[in-house]
Amino acid sequence: MNGRDLVRSWWSAGGVGAARGLRTVRAAWRRRGADASGPGPRGPVRARVPGTVREVEPGPGGGVLRFGRSELRILVAVNGAVFWGWDGAGPEPSYALAGACPEPDPRAVLEPDTDGGWRVVAERVTVVVSRHGALEVLTPGGVMLRRDLPPRWWEPADGGGPARWMQRAEVPADARFFGLGGRVEGPRLRDGAHRLWNGVPGRAAGGAGGAAPVTMPVQLVVADAGTHLVFVDNPWDGTVTLREGAEGAGSGHDRLGTSELRVEGGPVRGWVIVGTPARVLLTWASLTGAPALPPAWAFGHHHVREGAGGEDEVRRVVAGHQERGLPLDAVHLGDGHLDGRMAFTVDQDRFPKLPVLADELRREGVRLVSVVPPAVHVETGLGEGAFPDLTDARVRYAGQAALGFAGVWHALDSSAPVGREAHNVSALCLARAAYDGLRDDVPSGERPLVLSRSGWAGSQRYGGVWSGEGAAGWPGLRASLALVLGLGLCGVPFSGPDVVAGGGRDGAPELYVRRLQLAAYLPLLRTTAQGADGGPWEHGAEVLGHARVALGERRRLLPFFVTLAHLARRTGAPMVRPLWWAAPEERALRDCEDAFLLGDALLVAPVLEAGAVRREVRLPRGRWYDTATGRAYEGPAKVPADAPLERIPVFARAGAVVPVCGEDGGIELEVWAPAPGRSGGGLVVPDNEDGGDGPEVERYSVTCAGPRIVVRRETEDGVREPSRPVRVRGLGGTGGQM
């Protein structure tokens, strides 16, 4: 079962009579609870394995190998990705793929191997299939990256219903696991079971590993021999059990790492991509779609306004930020603005002139974003309603832009009670409906914003992810960073947690400041309030001052965030990256989880412990500058850094060019001096307000000429002086002007 067949159990209600509609909605929500609790008891089953290879049919890019009780299709695509599918499963149809399956690589040929096996040799990867169906992925030099053992099925003895299946994989002893969507236990995934089921952490999920807001069967595996991504294209409920390997000491043998996937049904198929992290994510984006480019204002400060207040309350929140010198770019309205909390409605008593309010705020540089519940109810409360079949491409939102909204955010962890086989892709379909509808309705030249609470592989095509408040306390702060890093490594570059102000569970002023400081360097910066006013001033003057600094630095870095977003769309590279991104062979970096790279220019080391005013920071190879003091450090090293409550440590790579906002509001180039004898450079992608996604990329080089730092813009016609203001930092530890 794949493609649209995955959602044949989609529940709908409405248009069939009020009584039946009410019964259907209630039954659907009961089923939602049953889905979350895990599969029910099964009858007798019979086990099946592929058997031995009997026949081979070579074809473009690979071919089909027929075993005694199954068959395996192998395809190496022109982009280097390797597809495998058992029991006749092909690459299409698929919710994950952005379009048709890539063309096969005509140079890849299925040929005999030793011991009765077969192999396909491609430019960047060799795939070997044993005579019993084990599939081994090797580097061009013949080093093993992954070995998938033959799958095993458990089929109902009566022939009805889906077959459960399991597949076990082995990876090098030094390998580390990342991915599986956004996981609070990440970014490096620990030994144990991880359930592939979208849900809010802390709620009953009825399975090993619990729930996560966005789960994907996508693993990024990093080892000395190389990096590879594996994607199992099956959205059914499942569990991945990981165990890291161990290298033998002296003459001892290595213990390989293992990954065991158990799924409740659906096709046994997937993709493997081999290469550097950058190449892997580029190929992944070519398969599943380039990330949607949010509008430029989406990289500013968003504030969520819940509660029952009306238009005047929204104006008061905006004025509260403006009067205190706090940048504000968007206000997100919760379900309090809906009529009876019903989707696509407006409470006319509290918001009688919503389009007028939206236009008024837009002139002040503030956009309105609306929450959209997944179910469409046609009467107040739980009554007759519908969960539309969102797999139909004709289903889309309508009318949101006419109300003045520049974007939408989805409030629930999954879009509808649709059954175990479609639960994980329902939010992906909801995001598509929202994106297509807004794209058709917003004014020409503008880009819509879609934020989802949940998603699946390919969600980046339509927007980003807000991960909510997360876990309480300081562990929740660390988990917020893990979620963003994990999503980025699965192809979703635009995400971020909510920063709660006021009397919530995370009301401690110090923790609030540290959360805000971290969020200021993450792609999505969204605050929310539980108090009357809804701003950092609720914590007093000192916290307000620290918040003003954090939000001011975010505003200064807006051109850098916009540039990274354009590059993510073009290359698939995450905006927020683990320290090992450029050097996965550095083992110490693979195990570092308390700092991250913003692009390739900045290293951010958030404060993740209460009371800390100083911390150690691990630096990758090269020269790095403490942006607060200008002091230079040589990596690789662990260095001490001051972290007073007013700031967190941030380091800049020597030779980096960072586009920032100048005092006049235009783009200024902040250049960090290269180390002696070295050069540097950087990219700038300016954004024409809410224009298209194809502006020219500006390329800059930085070189040393005696005591001077020379910055040039590289063009097709040669090099020339930059037309933008340049400020060189890192000269003598004090900075300078050019």
C-alpha positions in Angstrom: 0.0 0.0 0.0 1.5 3.3 -1.0 0.6 6.7 -2.6 -3.0 7.7 -2.2 -4.0 4.2 -1.1 -2.3 5.2 2.2 -5.3 7.4 3.1 -8.3 5.4 2.1 -9.4 5.4 5.7 -9.5 9.2 5.8 -12.5 10.2 8.0 -14.9 12.8 6.8 -18.1 14.2 8.3 -20.7 16.7 7.2 -23.1 16.8 4.4 -24.6 13.5 5.5 -27.0 14.6 8.1 -26.4 16.2 11.5 -26.8 13.1 13.5 -24.6 11.0 11.4 -22.0 13.8 11.1 -21.8 14.1 14.9 -21.4 10.3 15.3 -18.7 10.3 12.7 -16.7 13.2 14.3 -16.9 11.5 17.6 -15.9 8.1 16.2 -13.0 9.8 14.4 -11.7 11.3 17.6 -12.1 8.0 19.4 -10.0 6.4 16.7 -7.4 9.1 17.1 -7.0 8.0 20.7 -6.8 4.4 19.6 -4.2 5.2 17.0 -2.0 6.9 19.6 -2.2 3.9 22.0 -0.6 1.5 19.5 -1.8 -1.3 17.2 -4.4 -3.7 18.5 -4.0 -7.5 18.9 -3.3 -9.5 15.8 -4.3 -12.9 14.7 -2.1 -15.7 13.5 0.7 -14.7 11.1 3.3 -16.4 8.9 6.9 -15.1 8.6 8.6 -14.6 5.2 12.1 -13.8 4.0 13.2 -13.2 0.4 15.0 -16.5 -0.1 17.8 -16.9 -2.6 18.2 -15.1 -5.9 16.7 -16.9 -8.9 16.7 -14.5 -11.7 18.1 -11.1 -12.6 16.7 -8.5 -15.1 19.2 -5.7 -15.7 17.8 -2.3 -16.6 18.8 1.4 -16.8 20.6 2.4 -13.6 20.3 -1.1 -12.0 17.6 -3.7 -12.4 15.4 -6.2 -10.7 16.6 -9.2 -8.7 14.0 -12.0 -8.2 14.3 -14.1 -5.1 12.4 -17.2 -4.1 9.7 -15.3 -2.2 10.2 -11.7 -3.2 11.9 -9.3 -5.6 14.2 -6.3 -5.2 14.4 -3.3 -7.5 17.6 -1.3 -7.5 18.0 2.1 -9.2 20.9 4.5 -9.2 19.5 7.9 -10.3 21.4 10.6 -12.2 21.8 12.6 -9.0 23.6 9.8 -7.3 20.8 8.7 -5.1 20.1 4.9 -4.8 16.5 3.6 -4.7 15.7 0.1 -3.4 12.2 -1.5 -3.2 11.0 -4.9 -2.3 7.9 -6.8 -3.4 7.5 -4.7 -6.5 7.5 -1.3 -4.7 8.7 1.5 -6.9 9.7 5.1 -6.2 6.2 6.4 -7.1 3.7 7.4 -6.0 5.2 9.1 -2.9 4.3 11.9 -0.6 8.0 12.7 -0.1 9.1 13.1 -3.6 8.7 16.6 -5.1 8.0 15.3 -8.6 8.7 12.3 -10.7 11.5 9.9 -9.8 14.9 11.1 -11.2 16.1 9.5 -14.4 18.3 6.5 -14.0 22.1 6.9 -14.4 22.8 5.2 -17.8 26.4 4.5 -16.6 25.3 2.4 -13.7 25.1 -1.3 -14.7 23.9 -4.4 -12.8 26.7 -7.0 -13.0 27.6 -10.3 -11.3 29.6 -10.2 -8.1 31.2 -12.9 -6.0 29.4 -15.7 -4.2 26.3 -15.5 -6.4 25.6 -11.8 -5.6 25.2 -8.8 -7.9 26.4 -5.2 -7.8 25.8 -1.8 -9.3 28.9 0.5 -9.7 28.2 4.2 -9.9 30.4 7.3 -9.7 29.9 8.0 -6.0 28.7 4.7 -4.7 28.8 0.9 -5.2 25.8 -1.2 -4.2 26.3 -4.9 -3.6 23.4 -7.4 -3.2 24.1 -10.8 -1.8 22.4 -13.9 -3.0 20.2 -13.9 0.1 19.1 -10.2 -0.3 21.5 -8.3 1.9 22.2 -4.9 0.5 25.6 -3.3 1.1 26.5 0.4 0.3 30.2 1.0 -0.3 32.3 4.1 -1.0 34.0 4.2 -4.5 37.1 2.9 -2.6 35.2 -0.2 -1.4 34.7 0.8 2.3 31.4 -0.3 3.8 29.1 2.5 4.9 25.9 0.5 5.5 24.7 -3.1 5.2 20.9 -3.7 5.2 20.1 -7.3 6.0 17.3 -9.0 4.2 13.9 -7.8 5.4 11.4 -10.1 7.2 7.6 -9.9 6.8 4.9 -11.1 9.2 1.8 -11.6 7.1 -1.7 -12.4 8.4 -2.3 -16.1 8.0 -5.8 -15.4 6.5 -4.2 -13.2 3.8 -6.1 -10.1 4.9 -4.6 -6.9 6.3 -1.2 -5.3 6.1 2.0 -7.2 6.7 4.3 -6.0 9.5 8.0 -6.0 8.5 11.4 -5.5 10.0 14.8 -4.7 8.6 18.1 -4.5 10.4 21.1 -2.5 9.3 24.8 -2.4 10.3 27.1 0.7 10.1 30.8 1.2 11.0 31.8 1.0 14.6 32.6 4.7 14.8 29.4 5.9 13.2 27.0 8.4 14.9 23.3 8.6 14.1 21.4 11.9 13.5 18.0 12.8 12.1 14.6 11.0 12.5 13.0 14.5 12.3 13.2 16.8 15.3 14.0 14.8 18.4 14.4 16.2 21.9 17.0 13.5 22.6 19.1 14.7 19.7 20.8 16.0 17.7 23.0 12.9 18.1 20.6 10.0 18.6 21.2 7.8 21.6 20.9 4.1 21.9 17.4 2.9 22.3 14.0 2.9 20.6 12.6 6.0 18.8 9.0 5.8 17.7 8.0 7.2 14.2 4.8 8.8 15.3 4.0 12.5 15.2 2.7 13.8 18.5 3.4 16.3 21.2 6.1 15.0 23.7 4.6 14.2 27.1 1.3 12.9 25.7 0.7 9.2 25.6 2.0 7.7 22.4 1.7 4.1 23.4 5.0 3.0 22.0 8.7 2.8 22.6 10.5 6.1 22.3 7.3 8.2 22.7 6.1 10.9 20.4 7.9 13.8 18.7 6.4 16.8 16.9 7.9 15.8 13.5 9.1 12.3 13.0 10.7 11.1 9.7 12.3 7.8 8.8 15.4 9.8 7.7 18.8 9.0 9.2 22.0 10.9 8.6 24.9 8.6 9.6 28.3 10.1 10.0 31.5 7.9 10.2 35.2 8.3 9.4 34.6 6.5 6.1 31.9 8.9 4.9 28.4 10.3 5.4 25.2 8.8 4.1 21.5 9.5 4.4 19.0 6.7 4.4 15.2 7.4 3.9 12.6 4.6 4.3 9.7 5.9 2.2 6.9 4.6 4.4 4.8 6.8 6.7 3.2 3.9 8.7 3.7 3.8 12.4 7.1 2.3 13.3 10.0 2.2 15.6 13.7 2.6 15.0 16.0 1.0 17.6 19.6 2.3 17.5 22.8 1.0 19.0 26.1 2.7 18.5 29.1 0.5 17.8 32.4 0.2 19.6 35.9 0.0 18.2 38.1 -2.8 19.4 41.1 -2.0 21.5 44.4 -3.5 20.4 43.7 -6.8 18.6 40.0 -6.7 19.6 37.3 -6.8 17.0 35.0 -3.8 16.3 31.4 -4.0 17.2 29.3 -2.6 14.4 26.6 -0.1 15.1 23.0 -1.3 14.4 19.7 0.2 13.3 16.6 -1.9 13.4 13.4 -0.6 11.8 10.0 -2.2 12.6 6.9 -1.0 10.7 3.3 -1.9 11.1 2.6 -2.1 7.3 3.2 -0.4 4.0 5.9 -0.7 1.3 9.5 -1.8 2.0 11.3 0.8 0.0 13.8 3.7 0.4 16.7 5.8 -0.7 20.4 6.0 0.2 22.5 9.1 -0.6 26.3 9.1 -0.1 28.7 12.0 0.0 29.8 15.0 2.1 27.0 16.4 4.3 26.6 19.3 1.9 26.3 17.0 -1.1 23.9 14.6 0.7 21.5 17.5 1.6 21.7 18.9 -1.9 20.7 15.5 -3.3 18.0 15.1 -0.7 16.5 18.5 -1.7 16.6 17.5 -5.3 14.5 14.4 -4.4 12.0 15.9 -1.9 11.9 19.5 -3.0 13.7 22.8 -2.4 12.8 24.4 0.9 10.1 27.1 0.5 11.5 30.6 0.9 9.8 32.5 3.7 9.1 36.2 3.2 11.9 38.4 4.4 9.8 39.6 7.4 9.5 36.0 8.6 13.1 36.2 9.9 12.2 39.0 12.3 10.4 38.8 15.6 7.0 36.9 15.8 4.8 37.2 18.8 1.8 35.0 19.5 -1.3 36.6 21.0 -3.6 34.1 22.6 -6.7 34.8 24.7 -10.0 36.5 24.1 -8.8 40.1 23.4 -10.0 41.9 20.3 -8.6 44.4 17.8 -7.7 46.9 20.5 -5.8 44.3 22.4 -3.7 43.5 19.4 -2.9 47.2 18.9 -1.9 47.4 22.5 0.5 44.5 22.2 2.1 46.1 19.1 2.4 49.5 20.8 3.9 47.9 23.9 6.8 46.5 21.9 7.2 49.7 19.9 7.2 52.0 23.0 9.9 49.9 24.6 12.2 49.7 21.6 11.6 46.1 20.9 11.5 45.1 17.2 8.3 43.3 16.2 7.5 41.9 12.7 4.5 39.7 13.1 1.6 39.0 15.4 0.2 35.5 15.4 -3.5 35.3 16.5 -4.6 32.2 18.4 -8.0 30.5 18.2 -9.4 33.2 20.3 -10.0 35.3 17.2 -12.2 32.6 15.6 -15.9 32.4 15.9 -16.6 29.6 18.3 -13.0 28.4 17.6 -14.1 27.2 14.2 -11.6 27.2 11.4 -11.8 29.9 8.7 -14.1 32.1 10.7 -13.7 35.4 12.5 -15.4 36.6 15.7 -17.1 39.7 14.3 -17.8 41.2 17.7 -14.1 41.3 18.7 -12.6 41.7 15.2 -15.3 43.6 13.2 -12.7 45.2 10.8 -9.9 42.6 10.6 -8.7 43.6 7.1 -8.5 47.3 8.2 -6.5 46.2 11.3 -4.2 44.1 9.1 -3.6 47.0 6.7 -2.9 49.4 9.6 -0.3 47.1 11.1 1.3 46.4 7.8 2.0 50.1 7.3 3.9 49.9 10.6 5.9 46.9 9.4 3.9 44.2 11.3 2.0 41.3 9.6 -0.9 39.3 10.9 -0.7 35.4 10.9 -3.8 33.3 11.7 -4.0 30.0 13.5 -5.9 27.3 11.5 -7.3 24.2 13.3 -7.2 21.1 11.1 -10.9 20.2 11.3 -13.6 22.2 9.7 -16.7 22.4 12.0 -19.9 23.9 10.8 -21.4 24.5 14.2 -20.0 25.8 17.5 -18.3 23.2 19.6 -18.0 19.5 18.6 -20.7 19.1 16.0 -21.1 18.3 12.4 -17.8 18.9 10.6 -15.2 17.5 8.2 -11.7 16.4 7.8 -11.2 17.0 4.0 -9.3 14.6 1.9 -6.1 16.7 1.7 -4.4 14.2 -0.6 -6.5 15.7 -3.3 -4.3 18.5 -4.8 -7.5 20.6 -5.5 -8.1 21.0 -1.7 -6.6 24.3 -0.5 -7.2 27.2 1.8 -9.1 30.2 0.5 -9.9 33.6 1.8 -7.2 34.0 4.4 -5.4 36.7 2.4 -8.6 38.6 1.9 -8.9 38.9 5.7 -5.5 40.5 5.8 -3.4 37.5 6.9 0.1 37.1 5.5 0.5 33.6 6.7 -1.0 30.7 8.8 0.2 28.5 11.6 -1.2 25.1 12.4 -1.8 24.5 16.1 -2.1 20.7 16.5 0.5 18.0 16.3 -1.3 16.1 13.6 -4.0 17.3 11.2 -6.8 14.7 11.6 -7.7 11.3 13.0 -6.9 9.5 9.7 -5.7 6.1 10.8 -2.2 4.7 11.6 -1.2 4.4 7.9 -1.7 8.1 7.1 -1.3 9.8 10.5 2.3 10.9 9.8 1.6 12.4 6.4 -1.6 14.2 7.2 0.2 17.4 8.4 2.3 17.4 5.3 -0.9 17.4 3.2 -2.4 20.2 5.4 0.7 22.3 4.8 0.5 21.8 1.1 -3.2 22.9 1.1 -2.3 26.0 3.1 0.7 26.9 1.0 -1.1 26.5 -2.4 -4.1 28.5 -1.2 -2.1 31.4 0.2 0.2 31.5 -2.8 -2.8 31.9 -5.0 -4.4 34.6 -2.8 -1.6 36.8 -1.6 -0.8 40.0 -3.6 1.5 39.4 -6.6 5.2 39.2 -5.7 4.6 38.3 -2.1 5.6 35.0 -0.5 3.3 33.3 2.0 4.3 32.0 5.4 3.1 28.5 6.5 4.2 27.2 9.9 3.3 23.6 11.0 3.4 21.9 14.3 4.0 18.5 12.6 5.1 17.2 9.3 6.9 14.5 7.3 9.6 14.1 4.7 9.1 16.9 2.1 7.4 19.3 4.5 10.1 21.9 3.7 8.4 22.4 0.3 5.6 24.4 1.9 7.1 26.1 5.0 8.6 25.7 8.4 8.0 24.2 11.8 7.4 25.8 15.1 8.2 23.3 17.8 6.2 24.8 20.7 7.4 25.5 24.2 9.1 22.2 24.5 10.0 20.6 27.8 10.0 22.6 30.9 13.1 24.0 32.6 16.7 24.0 31.5 16.4 20.5 29.9 13.8 22.1 27.6 16.3 24.7 26.5 18.8 22.1 25.4 16.0 20.1 23.7 15.0 23.2 21.7 18.4 23.3 20.1 18.3 19.6 19.4 15.0 19.9 17.6 16.2 22.6 15.2 19.4 20.8 14.4 17.6 17.6 13.8 15.1 19.1 11.5 17.8 20.9 9.5 19.6 17.6 8.9 16.4 16.2 7.6 15.9 19.0 5.1 13.7 21.4 7.0 15.9 24.6 7.5 13.2 27.0 8.9 12.2 26.1 12.4 12.4 27.3 16.0 10.8 27.0 19.5 8.4 29.3 21.3 9.9 31.5 24.0 7.3 32.0 26.7 7.1 35.2 28.7 5.0 35.7 31.8 3.7 33.4 34.5 4.1 30.1 32.7 6.0 27.1 33.8 9.2 28.6 32.5 8.6 32.0 34.2 12.1 32.3 35.8 13.7 35.5 34.4 17.1 33.9 33.9 15.7 31.0 31.9 13.6 33.3 29.8 16.6 35.4 28.9 18.6 32.4 27.9 15.8 31.0 25.8 15.4 34.4 24.0 19.1 34.6 23.4 19.2 31.2 21.8 16.1 31.9 19.7 17.7 35.1 18.4 20.2 32.9 16.5 17.7 30.3 15.3 15.8 30.7 11.9 12.3 31.2 13.5 12.1 33.6 16.5 8.7 33.4 18.0 7.7 34.6 21.5 4.4 34.0 23.3 2.8 35.3 26.4 0.7 34.1 29.2 0.3 37.4 31.0 -1.8 40.4 30.4 0.7 42.5 28.4 2.6 39.7 26.7 6.1 41.0 26.6 9.5 40.7 28.3 8.8 43.8 30.4 6.7 41.5 32.6 10.0 40.3 34.1 11.2 43.8 35.0 13.6 46.4 33.7 16.7 44.2 33.8 15.2 41.4 31.7 13.7 44.0 29.4 17.2 45.4 28.8 18.6 42.0 28.0 15.7 41.3 25.6 16.2 44.6 23.8 19.9 43.6 23.2 18.9 40.1 21.9 16.2 41.3 19.6 18.4 44.2 18.4 21.1 41.7 17.5 18.6 39.6 15.6 17.4 42.7 13.7 21.1 43.5 12.9 21.6 40.0 11.4 18.4 40.0 9.3 20.4 40.2 6.0 22.5 37.2 7.1 19.4 35.1 7.8 17.8 36.1 4.5 21.0 35.1 2.7 21.1 31.8 4.5 17.4 31.1 3.6 18.1 31.8 -0.1 21.1 29.5 0.0 19.1 26.8 1.7 16.6 27.0 -1.1 19.3 26.6 -3.7 21.5 24.0 -2.0 19.4 22.3 0.7 22.0 23.2 3.3 20.5 23.9 6.8 20.8 27.4 8.2 21.7 26.0 11.7 24.4 23.3 11.4 26.2 21.0 13.8 29.9 21.8 14.4 31.0 18.8 12.3 29.2 20.0 9.2 32.3 21.0 7.3 34.6 18.3 8.9 32.5 15.2 9.7 35.8 13.3 10.1 36.5 15.2 13.3 35.2 12.9 16.0 35.3 15.5 18.8 33.0 17.7 16.8 30.5 14.8 16.1 30.0 14.5 19.8 29.6 18.2 20.5 25.9 19.1 21.1 26.0 22.4 23.1 27.0 24.7 20.2 26.1 25.2 16.5 27.1 26.9 13.4 24.9 29.6 11.8 25.8 29.3 8.2 29.6 28.8 7.9 30.4 32.2 9.4 29.2 32.2 13.0 29.5 29.8 15.9 26.9 30.2 18.6 27.4 28.7 22.1 24.2 29.2 24.1 24.1 29.0 27.9 22.2 25.8 28.8 22.7 25.7 32.6 21.3 27.8 35.4 23.6 30.3 36.9 26.4 29.9 34.3 28.3 33.1 33.5 31.2 31.4 31.8 31.5 28.3 29.6 33.9 26.3 27.5 33.4 26.4 23.7 34.8 23.8 21.3 36.1 25.5 18.2 36.7 23.7 14.8 39.9 24.0 12.9 41.0 27.5 11.9 41.0 31.0 13.5 37.9 32.2 15.3 37.1 35.6 16.9 35.1 36.2 20.0 32.6 38.8 18.6 32.2 40.5 21.9 35.9 41.1 22.6 37.6 40.6 19.2 40.1 38.2 20.7 41.3 35.5 18.3 41.6 31.8 19.0 43.1 29.0 17.0 41.2 25.8 16.6 40.8 22.9 17.0 40.5 23.7 20.7 38.3 24.1 23.7 38.4 27.7 24.9 36.8 29.6 27.9 34.3 32.3 27.1 32.5 34.8 29.3 28.7 34.5 29.2 27.2 37.1 31.4 23.4 37.3 31.6 23.3 40.0 28.9 24.8 37.8 26.1 25.9 34.4 25.0 29.3 33.6 23.4 29.3 34.0 19.6 32.5 33.4 17.5 33.1 34.5 13.9 35.3 32.5 11.5 38.4 34.4 10.2 37.9 35.6 6.7 34.0 35.5 6.9 31.8 38.1 5.2 28.6 38.6 7.2 25.8 40.8 5.7 24.3 42.9 8.5 21.9 45.9 8.8 23.8 49.2 8.8 22.6 52.3 10.7 20.8 53.5 7.6 18.9 50.2 7.3 20.8 49.1 4.3 23.1 46.1 4.0 26.6 46.5 5.4 29.4 43.9 5.1 31.0 42.9 8.4 34.3 41.3 7.4 36.4 39.3 9.9 40.1 39.6 9.1 41.7 36.4 7.7 44.6 34.8 9.5 48.0 35.8 8.2 48.7 34.1 4.9 45.0 33.1 4.5 42.1 34.4 2.5 38.4 34.3 2.9 35.1 35.3 1.4 31.3 35.0 1.6 28.0 35.4 -0.1 25.2 37.9 0.1 21.8 37.4 -1.3 19.7 40.6 -1.1 15.9 40.2 -0.9 13.7 42.6 -2.7 11.1 43.0 0.0 8.7 40.1 -0.6 9.8 39.5 -4.2 10.8 36.3 -6.0 13.3 33.8 -4.9 15.9 34.4 -7.6 18.0 37.5 -6.8 21.6 37.7 -7.9 24.1 36.1 -5.5 26.9 38.6 -4.6 30.3 36.9 -4.1 33.0 38.6 -2.1 36.7 37.6 -1.6 38.9 38.8 1.3 42.7 38.8 1.1 45.6 40.3 3.1 47.8 42.9 1.3 50.4 43.8 3.9 48.8 45.5 6.8 45.6 46.0 4.8 42.5 43.8 4.3 41.3 43.9 0.7 37.6 43.1 0.0 36.5 42.6 -3.6 33.3 41.7 -5.3 33.7 38.9 -7.8 31.6 39.1 -11.0 31.5 37.4 -14.4 33.3 40.5 -15.7 36.1 40.2 -13.1 36.5 41.8 -9.7 35.6 45.2 -8.5 35.2 47.4 -5.4 32.2 46.5 -3.3 29.3 48.9 -3.6 28.2 48.2 0.0 29.8 49.7 3.1 32.5 47.5 4.6 33.5 47.2 8.2 36.6 45.1 9.0 36.8 43.5 12.5 39.5 41.4 14.1 42.3 43.9 13.4 44.5 44.0 16.5 41.6 42.7 18.6 39.8 46.0 18.4 38.2 46.2 15.0 38.6 48.9 12.4 37.0 50.8 9.5 37.7 50.4 5.8 
